[in-house]
């Protein structure tokens, strides 16, 4: 996601506060299923005919959605006459020209070698992708949702606009429908599982006609992630207690035990310090005194934002200057791959590289067990 979207969805600039889509309908899986996700709960790919056409069903693609199904039909019939319900979102053949409202979609197309399909983005200054930056002259900025440059967007003649919903349908859909431009809801940010987030690259692969490549890429990630997690579980030493985040205004947001970030912490061999967090992925808002107490009991403090040093963090939060994690220099930020424009690759390519994020965390919790250098994290000193 781009930086603005991340801050809107997760007030602390973390995916950990997002809620889940819920599982897809198991009855929908049948002989007509082309791809049933193994870890994601928010989409399913179905066969639409015998000519290779398909339907991507997306379930509850915004926070608070219930019993919502969005469908994108991909018409690959020779004469372009796939029979679909009136008013359906439909593209003719594989998408060749895409406008992306989320930077995680950029990372997914990078992962499957389809970056050249991108003709427009939102928040280009925040995007990390070197491949996209190399093509910057061919990729237009279309603005933010709520302030879209529709003249530019329409001039790009996209086959499809990849959108997101926050608390409701995208405000762009009505205007795009008037222009006859279909949309696809990318719901990766709602997945609780790190592997579930990454699996949405398969949906992007289907859109671009590269499903097999996307499945291959995802299937290579799964055993890497699971191997790293298994090694972390096998380490015979105490699990470090882990504090997350920094204050946002006068509040401190902490993810539920079922969230993306808390699952990563557990899989890496850490113990989330907030035992009273919700069991699901919901975010809890705790008062500052509770936050100080939890931080004081932690061995490691993660995701502290853009503070460059421990001294700058301690100046901003003097009450935490003497907690154990600060004294032992066990404070880490997920900003090792920040961009000059203010973006953070943790929220971009980190989504399609959950095994590398997990490896970083294992290195933090058990430094002598991981020889590789950090990818997304850095230690504050």
Secondary structure by P-SEA (a helix, b strand, c coil): ccaaaaaaacccccccccccccccccccccccccccccccccbbbbbccccbbbbbbbcccccccccbbbbbbbbcccccccccccccccccccccbbbbccaaaaaaaaaacccccccccccccccccaaaaaacccccccccccccaaaaaaaacccccccccccccccaaaaaaaacbbbbbbcccccccaaaaaaaaaaaaaaaccaaaaaaaaaaaaaaaaaaaaaaaaccccbbbbbbbcccccbbbbbccccaaaaaaaaacccccccccccccbbbbbcaaaaaaaaaaccccccccccccaaaaaaacccccccccccccccccccccccccccccccccccccaaaaaaaaaaaacccccccccccccccc
